């Protein structure tokens, strides 16, 4: 799984179109093995990003949950704490 793709489901407020597009772009970059396509592949690359973004939006809109929406700031703070602990454990003694 690409570490740059963040969960987008069940947040308040819901994922914005730019977040969905960014996740689609990261996915296509990972699958294609390149961050920037050549001019010959640019159209196919962007076409793929748009299709993945549309599929992602459709998925997010159709998912059902009974859990309360997560707060983005709280989840970001939890991620920072996990990262801090993980990197603190890796420091040489």
N, CA, C and O atoms as a GROMACS GRO file, in nm:
protein
  372
    1UNK      N    1   0.084  -0.118   0.000
    1UNK     CA    2   0.000   0.000   0.000
    1UNK      C    3   0.089   0.124   0.000
    1UNK      O    4   0.187   0.131   0.074
    2UNK      N    5   0.055   0.217  -0.080
    2UNK     CA    6   0.131   0.341  -0.089
    2UNK      C    7   0.106   0.423   0.038
    2UNK      O    8  -0.009   0.450   0.073
    3UNK      N    9   0.212   0.461   0.107
    3UNK     CA   10   0.198   0.532   0.234
    3UNK      C   11   0.137   0.670   0.218
    3UNK      O   12   0.085   0.726   0.315
    4UNK      N   13   0.143   0.727   0.099
    4UNK     CA   14   0.090   0.861   0.078
    4UNK      C   15  -0.061   0.863   0.058
    4UNK      O   16  -0.122   0.970   0.060
    5UNK      N   17  -0.122   0.749   0.037
    5UNK     CA   18  -0.266   0.744   0.021
    5UNK      C   19  -0.329   0.732   0.160
    5UNK      O   20  -0.301   0.636   0.232
    6UNK      N   21  -0.411   0.827   0.195
    6UNK     CA   22  -0.473   0.831   0.328
    6UNK      C   23  -0.615   0.778   0.322
    6UNK      O   24  -0.682   0.791   0.219
    7UNK      N   25  -0.662   0.716   0.432
    7UNK     CA   26  -0.803   0.676   0.436
    7UNK      C   27  -0.893   0.799   0.417
    7UNK      O   28  -0.864   0.906   0.471
    8UNK      N   29  -0.999   0.782   0.342
    8UNK     CA   30  -1.089   0.893   0.313
    8UNK      C   31  -1.232   0.868   0.361
    8UNK      O   32  -1.316   0.959   0.356
    9UNK      N   33  -1.259   0.748   0.407
    9UNK     CA   34  -1.396   0.712   0.445
    9UNK      C   35  -1.427   0.750   0.589
    9UNK      O   36  -1.343   0.738   0.678
   10UNK      N   37  -1.550   0.795   0.610
   10UNK     CA   38  -1.608   0.821   0.742
   10UNK      C   39  -1.537   0.932   0.819
   10UNK      O   40  -1.504   0.918   0.936
   11UNK      N   41  -1.514   1.043   0.751
   11UNK     CA   42  -1.459   1.161   0.816
   11UNK      C   43  -1.561   1.273   0.812
   11UNK      O   44  -1.646   1.278   0.723
   12UNK      N   45  -1.552   1.362   0.908
   12UNK     CA   46  -1.636   1.481   0.909
   12UNK      C   47  -1.542   1.600   0.899
   12UNK      O   48  -1.458   1.617   0.987
   13UNK      N   49  -1.553   1.682   0.799
   13UNK     CA   50  -1.641   1.671   0.682
   13UNK      C   51  -1.591   1.563   0.587
   13UNK      O   52  -1.476   1.521   0.594
   14UNK      N   53  -1.680   1.518   0.497
   14UNK     CA   54  -1.642   1.412   0.402
   14UNK      C   55  -1.523   1.456   0.315
   14UNK      O   56  -1.494   1.575   0.302
   15UNK      N   57  -1.458   1.358   0.256
   15UNK     CA   58  -1.342   1.385   0.170
   15UNK      C   59  -1.380   1.479   0.057
   15UNK      O   60  -1.482   1.461  -0.010
   16UNK      N   61  -1.297   1.579   0.037
   16UNK     CA   62  -1.319   1.675  -0.071
   16UNK      C   63  -1.268   1.617  -0.202
   16UNK      O   64  -1.191   1.521  -0.204
   17UNK      N   65  -1.313   1.676  -0.313
   17UNK     CA   66  -1.272   1.627  -0.444
   17UNK      C   67  -1.121   1.633  -0.463
   17UNK      O   68  -1.064   1.546  -0.530
   18UNK      N   69  -1.056   1.734  -0.407
   18UNK     CA   70  -0.910   1.743  -0.422
   18UNK      C   71  -0.839   1.631  -0.346
   18UNK      O   72  -0.733   1.586  -0.389
   19UNK      N   73  -0.895   1.586  -0.234
   19UNK     CA   74  -0.837   1.473  -0.161
   19UNK      C   75  -0.853   1.344  -0.240
   19UNK      O   76  -0.762   1.261  -0.245
   20UNK      N   77  -0.970   1.326  -0.301
   20UNK     CA   78  -0.996   1.208  -0.383
   20UNK      C   79  -0.901   1.208  -0.504
   20UNK      O   80  -0.844   1.104  -0.538
   21UNK      N   81  -0.884   1.323  -0.567
   21UNK     CA   82  -0.795   1.334  -0.683
   21UNK      C   83  -0.651   1.305  -0.642
   21UNK      O   84  -0.579   1.236  -0.714
   22UNK      N   85  -0.608   1.356  -0.528
   22UNK     CA   86  -0.471   1.333  -0.480
   22UNK      C   87  -0.446   1.185  -0.454
   22UNK      O   88  -0.340   1.132  -0.487
   23UNK      N   89  -0.544   1.117  -0.395
   23UNK     CA   90  -0.530   0.973  -0.371
   23UNK      C   91  -0.524   0.897  -0.503
   23UNK      O   92  -0.445   0.804  -0.518
   24UNK      N   93  -0.607   0.937  -0.600
   24UNK     CA   94  -0.607   0.872  -0.731
   24UNK      C   95  -0.472   0.894  -0.800
   24UNK      O   96  -0.417   0.802  -0.860
   25UNK      N   97  -0.420   1.014  -0.791
   25UNK     CA   98  -0.290   1.045  -0.851
   25UNK      C   99  -0.180   0.959  -0.790
   25UNK      O  100  -0.096   0.904  -0.862
   26UNK      N  101  -0.178   0.947  -0.657
   26UNK     CA  102  -0.078   0.865  -0.591
   26UNK      C  103  -0.089   0.718  -0.633
   26UNK      O  104   0.012   0.651  -0.654
   27UNK      N  105  -0.212   0.669  -0.646
   27UNK     CA  106  -0.233   0.531  -0.688
   27UNK      C  107  -0.179   0.509  -0.829
   27UNK      O  108  -0.106   0.412  -0.853
   28UNK      N  109  -0.215   0.597  -0.921
   28UNK     CA  110  -0.170   0.582  -1.060
   28UNK      C  111  -0.018   0.595  -1.068
   28UNK      O  112   0.046   0.522  -1.144
   29UNK      N  113   0.040   0.687  -0.993
   29UNK     CA  114   0.186   0.699  -0.990
   29UNK      C  115   0.251   0.569  -0.944
   29UNK      O  116   0.351   0.525  -1.002
   30UNK      N  117   0.196   0.509  -0.841
   30UNK     CA  118   0.252   0.386  -0.786
   30UNK      C  119   0.241   0.272  -0.887
   30UNK      O  120   0.338   0.200  -0.910
   31UNK      N  121   0.124   0.257  -0.947
   31UNK     CA  122   0.103   0.149  -1.043
   31UNK      C  123   0.189   0.168  -1.168
   31UNK      O  124   0.246   0.073  -1.220
   32UNK      N  125   0.199   0.294  -1.214
   32UNK     CA  126   0.275   0.323  -1.335
   32UNK      C  127   0.426   0.322  -1.309
   32UNK      O  128   0.505   0.306  -1.402
   33UNK      N  129   0.466   0.340  -1.185
   33UNK     CA  130   0.608   0.341  -1.152
   33UNK      C  131   0.677   0.470  -1.189
   33UNK      O  132   0.798   0.473  -1.208
   34UNK      N  133   0.600   0.578  -1.200
   34UNK     CA  134   0.659   0.708  -1.234
   34UNK      C  135   0.578   0.819  -1.170
   34UNK      O  136   0.457   0.808  -1.152
   35UNK      N  137   0.647   0.926  -1.135
   35UNK     CA  138   0.577   1.039  -1.076
   35UNK      C  139   0.529   1.137  -1.182
   35UNK      O  140   0.430   1.207  -1.162
   36UNK      N  141   0.599   1.141  -1.294
   36UNK     CA  142   0.558   1.229  -1.402
   36UNK      C  143   0.573   1.153  -1.534
   36UNK      O  144   0.684   1.110  -1.568
   37UNK      N  145   0.464   1.136  -1.606
   37UNK     CA  146   0.473   1.059  -1.731
   37UNK      C  147   0.539   1.141  -1.841
   37UNK      O  148   0.544   1.264  -1.835
   38UNK      N  149   0.590   1.071  -1.942
   38UNK     CA  150   0.644   1.138  -2.059
   38UNK      C  151   0.528   1.201  -2.136
   38UNK      O  152   0.412   1.170  -2.110
   39UNK      N  153   0.559   1.289  -2.230
   39UNK     CA  154   0.454   1.352  -2.310
   39UNK      C  155   0.372   1.247  -2.384
   39UNK      O  156   0.252   1.264  -2.403
   40UNK      N  157   0.437   1.140  -2.426
   40UNK     CA  158   0.367   1.034  -2.500
   40UNK      C  159   0.264   0.963  -2.412
   40UNK      O  160   0.164   0.912  -2.462
   41UNK      N  161   0.289   0.961  -2.281
   41UNK     CA  162   0.199   0.890  -2.189
   41UNK      C  163   0.112   0.982  -2.105
   41UNK      O  164   0.031   0.934  -2.026
   42UNK      N  165   0.127   1.112  -2.119
   42UNK     CA  166   0.057   1.207  -2.033
   42UNK      C  167  -0.095   1.193  -2.043
   42UNK      O  168  -0.164   1.197  -1.942
   43UNK      N  169  -0.147   1.177  -2.163
   43UNK     CA  170  -0.292   1.166  -2.180
   43UNK      C  171  -0.347   1.040  -2.114
   43UNK      O  172  -0.449   1.045  -2.045
   44UNK      N  173  -0.280   0.927  -2.135
   44UNK     CA  174  -0.322   0.802  -2.074
   44UNK      C  175  -0.314   0.810  -1.922
   44UNK      O  176  -0.401   0.760  -1.850
   45UNK      N  177  -0.208   0.873  -1.873
   45UNK     CA  178  -0.187   0.889  -1.729
   45UNK      C  179  -0.300   0.970  -1.667
   45UNK      O  180  -0.359   0.929  -1.566
   46UNK      N  181  -0.332   1.085  -1.725
   46UNK     CA  182  -0.438   1.171  -1.672
   46UNK      C  183  -0.574   1.104  -1.684
   46UNK      O  184  -0.659   1.119  -1.596
   47UNK      N  185  -0.595   1.031  -1.793
   47UNK     CA  186  -0.720   0.957  -1.812
   47UNK      C  187  -0.737   0.855  -1.698
   47UNK      O  188  -0.846   0.840  -1.642
   48UNK      N  189  -0.629   0.786  -1.666
   48UNK     CA  190  -0.633   0.687  -1.558
   48UNK      C  191  -0.662   0.754  -1.424
   48UNK      O  192  -0.740   0.703  -1.345
   49UNK      N  193  -0.600   0.869  -1.398
   49UNK     CA  194  -0.623   0.942  -1.272
   49UNK      C  195  -0.770   0.980  -1.261
   49UNK      O  196  -0.831   0.963  -1.155
   50UNK      N  197  -0.828   1.030  -1.369
   50UNK     CA  198  -0.970   1.070  -1.366
   50UNK      C  199  -1.061   0.950  -1.342
   50UNK      O  200  -1.159   0.961  -1.268
   51UNK      N  201  -1.031   0.836  -1.404
   51UNK     CA  202  -1.114   0.716  -1.383
   51UNK      C  203  -1.102   0.664  -1.240
   51UNK      O  204  -1.202   0.626  -1.179
   52UNK      N  205  -0.982   0.663  -1.188
   52UNK     CA  206  -0.961   0.616  -1.049
   52UNK      C  207  -1.029   0.712  -0.951
   52UNK      O  208  -1.088   0.667  -0.853
   53UNK      N  209  -1.020   0.841  -0.977
   53UNK     CA  210  -1.087   0.939  -0.890
   53UNK      C  211  -1.238   0.919  -0.892
   53UNK      O  212  -1.303   0.924  -0.788
   54UNK      N  213  -1.294   0.896  -1.011
   54UNK     CA  214  -1.439   0.874  -1.022
   54UNK      C  215  -1.480   0.746  -0.950
   54UNK      O  216  -1.582   0.743  -0.881
   55UNK      N  217  -1.402   0.641  -0.965
   55UNK     CA  218  -1.432   0.515  -0.897
   55UNK      C  219  -1.420   0.531  -0.746
   55UNK      O  220  -1.500   0.476  -0.670
   56UNK      N  221  -1.321   0.607  -0.702
   56UNK     CA  222  -1.304   0.632  -0.560
   56UNK      C  223  -1.420   0.711  -0.502
   56UNK      O  224  -1.472   0.678  -0.396
   57UNK      N  225  -1.462   0.815  -0.572
   57UNK     CA  226  -1.576   0.895  -0.527
   57UNK      C  227  -1.702   0.808  -0.520
   57UNK      O  228  -1.778   0.817  -0.424
   58UNK      N  229  -1.723   0.725  -0.622
   58UNK     CA  230  -1.840   0.635  -0.623
   58UNK      C  231  -1.835   0.540  -0.504
   58UNK      O  232  -1.937   0.517  -0.439
   59UNK      N  233  -1.718   0.485  -0.477
   59UNK     CA  234  -1.702   0.395  -0.362
   59UNK      C  235  -1.733   0.467  -0.232
   59UNK      O  236  -1.811   0.418  -0.150
   60UNK      N  237  -1.672   0.584  -0.211
   60UNK     CA  238  -1.694   0.658  -0.087
   60UNK      C  239  -1.840   0.696  -0.068
   60UNK      O  240  -1.892   0.692   0.043
   61UNK      N  241  -1.906   0.734  -0.177
   61UNK     CA  242  -2.047   0.772  -0.170
   61UNK      C  243  -2.139   0.654  -0.141
   61UNK      O  244  -2.249   0.674  -0.089
   62UNK      N  245  -2.095   0.532  -0.174
   62UNK     CA  246  -2.183   0.417  -0.155
   62UNK      C  247  -2.155   0.339  -0.027
   62UNK      O  248  -2.235   0.253   0.011
   63UNK      N  249  -2.043   0.366   0.040
   63UNK     CA  250  -2.013   0.295   0.164
   63UNK      C  251  -2.109   0.337   0.275
   63UNK      O  252  -2.148   0.454   0.286
   64UNK      N  253  -2.146   0.240   0.356
   64UNK     CA  254  -2.238   0.263   0.468
   64UNK      C  255  -2.166   0.225   0.597
   64UNK      O  256  -2.097   0.123   0.604
   65UNK      N  257  -2.182   0.308   0.698
   65UNK     CA  258  -2.125   0.278   0.828
   65UNK      C  259  -2.220   0.326   0.937
   65UNK      O  260  -2.297   0.420   0.918
   66UNK      N  261  -2.213   0.259   1.050
   66UNK     CA  262  -2.293   0.300   1.166
   66UNK      C  263  -2.206   0.367   1.271
   66UNK      O  264  -2.255   0.413   1.374
   67UNK      N  265  -2.075   0.372   1.244
   67UNK     CA  266  -1.982   0.438   1.336
   67UNK      C  267  -1.991   0.589   1.318
   67UNK      O  268  -2.018   0.638   1.208
   68UNK      N  269  -1.970   0.662   1.424
   68UNK     CA  270  -1.970   0.808   1.410
   68UNK      C  271  -1.851   0.852   1.326
   68UNK      O  272  -1.747   0.786   1.326
   69UNK      N  273  -1.865   0.962   1.254
   69UNK     CA  274  -1.753   1.010   1.171
   69UNK      C  275  -1.632   1.044   1.257
   69UNK      O  276  -1.646   1.091   1.371
   70UNK      N  277  -1.514   1.020   1.201
   70UNK     CA  278  -1.389   1.051   1.271
   70UNK      C  279  -1.353   1.197   1.248
   70UNK      O  280  -1.384   1.256   1.145
   71UNK      N  281  -1.287   1.254   1.346
   71UNK     CA  282  -1.241   1.392   1.338
   71UNK      C  283  -1.101   1.392   1.276
   71UNK      O  284  -1.012   1.322   1.325
   72UNK      N  285  -1.082   1.469   1.172
   72UNK     CA  286  -0.954   1.472   1.101
   72UNK      C  287  -0.839   1.515   1.191
   72UNK      O  288  -0.729   1.459   1.183
   73UNK      N  289  -0.863   1.614   1.276
   73UNK     CA  290  -0.756   1.663   1.364
   73UNK      C  291  -0.715   1.558   1.467
   73UNK      O  292  -0.597   1.540   1.495
   74UNK      N  293  -0.813   1.488   1.522
   74UNK     CA  294  -0.784   1.383   1.620
   74UNK      C  295  -0.705   1.270   1.553
   74UNK      O  296  -0.608   1.222   1.610
   75UNK      N  297  -0.747   1.229   1.435
   75UNK     CA  298  -0.678   1.122   1.364
   75UNK      C  299  -0.536   1.165   1.325
   75UNK      O  300  -0.443   1.084   1.332
   76UNK      N  301  -0.518   1.290   1.286
   76UNK     CA  302  -0.385   1.340   1.252
   76UNK      C  303  -0.294   1.341   1.376
   76UNK      O  304  -0.176   1.307   1.367
   77UNK      N  305  -0.349   1.378   1.489
   77UNK     CA  306  -0.271   1.378   1.614
   77UNK      C  307  -0.231   1.235   1.650
   77UNK      O  308  -0.118   1.212   1.694
   78UNK      N  309  -0.321   1.140   1.634
   78UNK     CA  310  -0.288   0.999   1.661
   78UNK      C  311  -0.176   0.952   1.568
   78UNK      O  312  -0.084   0.882   1.613
   79UNK      N  313  -0.182   0.988   1.441
   79UNK     CA  314  -0.078   0.948   1.345
   79UNK      C  315   0.057   1.010   1.382
   79UNK      O  316   0.160   0.943   1.374
   80UNK      N  317   0.057   1.136   1.423
   80UNK     CA  318   0.182   1.199   1.464
   80UNK      C  319   0.241   1.129   1.586
   80UNK      O  320   0.362   1.110   1.594
   81UNK      N  321   0.156   1.090   1.680
   81UNK     CA  322   0.204   1.020   1.799
   81UNK      C  323   0.261   0.882   1.763
   81UNK      O  324   0.365   0.843   1.815
   82UNK      N  325   0.192   0.810   1.675
   82UNK     CA  326   0.244   0.679   1.631
   82UNK      C  327   0.381   0.696   1.564
   82UNK      O  328   0.473   0.618   1.588
   83UNK      N  329   0.392   0.798   1.482
   83UNK     CA  330   0.519   0.823   1.413
   83UNK      C  331   0.628   0.860   1.512
   83UNK      O  332   0.741   0.812   1.502
   84UNK      N  333   0.594   0.944   1.607
   84UNK     CA  334   0.693   0.985   1.709
   84UNK      C  335   0.744   0.863   1.784
   84UNK      O  336   0.864   0.848   1.805
   85UNK      N  337   0.652   0.775   1.827
   85UNK     CA  338   0.691   0.654   1.900
   85UNK      C  339   0.774   0.561   1.813
   85UNK      O  340   0.874   0.505   1.859
   86UNK      N  341   0.733   0.544   1.688
   86UNK     CA  342   0.804   0.453   1.598
   86UNK      C  343   0.947   0.501   1.576
   86UNK      O  344   1.040   0.421   1.582
   87UNK      N  345   0.964   0.629   1.550
   87UNK     CA  346   1.098   0.680   1.524
   87UNK      C  347   1.180   0.693   1.651
   87UNK      O  348   1.303   0.686   1.646
   88UNK      N  349   1.116   0.711   1.765
   88UNK     CA  350   1.189   0.715   1.892
   88UNK      C  351   1.248   0.579   1.924
   88UNK      O  352   1.357   0.569   1.980
   89UNK      N  353   1.176   0.471   1.886
   89UNK     CA  354   1.225   0.334   1.910
   89UNK      C  355   1.342   0.301   1.821
   89UNK      O  356   1.423   0.215   1.856
   90UNK      N  357   1.354   0.366   1.706
   90UNK     CA  358   1.460   0.336   1.612
   90UNK      C  359   1.589   0.411   1.640
   90UNK      O  360   1.691   0.383   1.578
   91UNK      N  361   1.586   0.506   1.731
   91UNK     CA  362   1.706   0.584   1.763
   91UNK      C  363   1.809   0.495   1.830
   91UNK      O  364   1.775   0.415   1.918
   92UNK      N  365   1.936   0.507   1.791
   92UNK     CA  366   2.041   0.428   1.856
   92UNK      C  367   2.058   0.470   2.002
   92UNK      O  368   2.042   0.586   2.037
   93UNK      N  369   2.091   0.372   2.084
   93UNK     CA  370   2.106   0.399   2.227
   93UNK      C  371   2.238   0.455   2.262
   93UNK      O  372   2.265   0.483   2.380
   0.00000   0.00000   0.00000
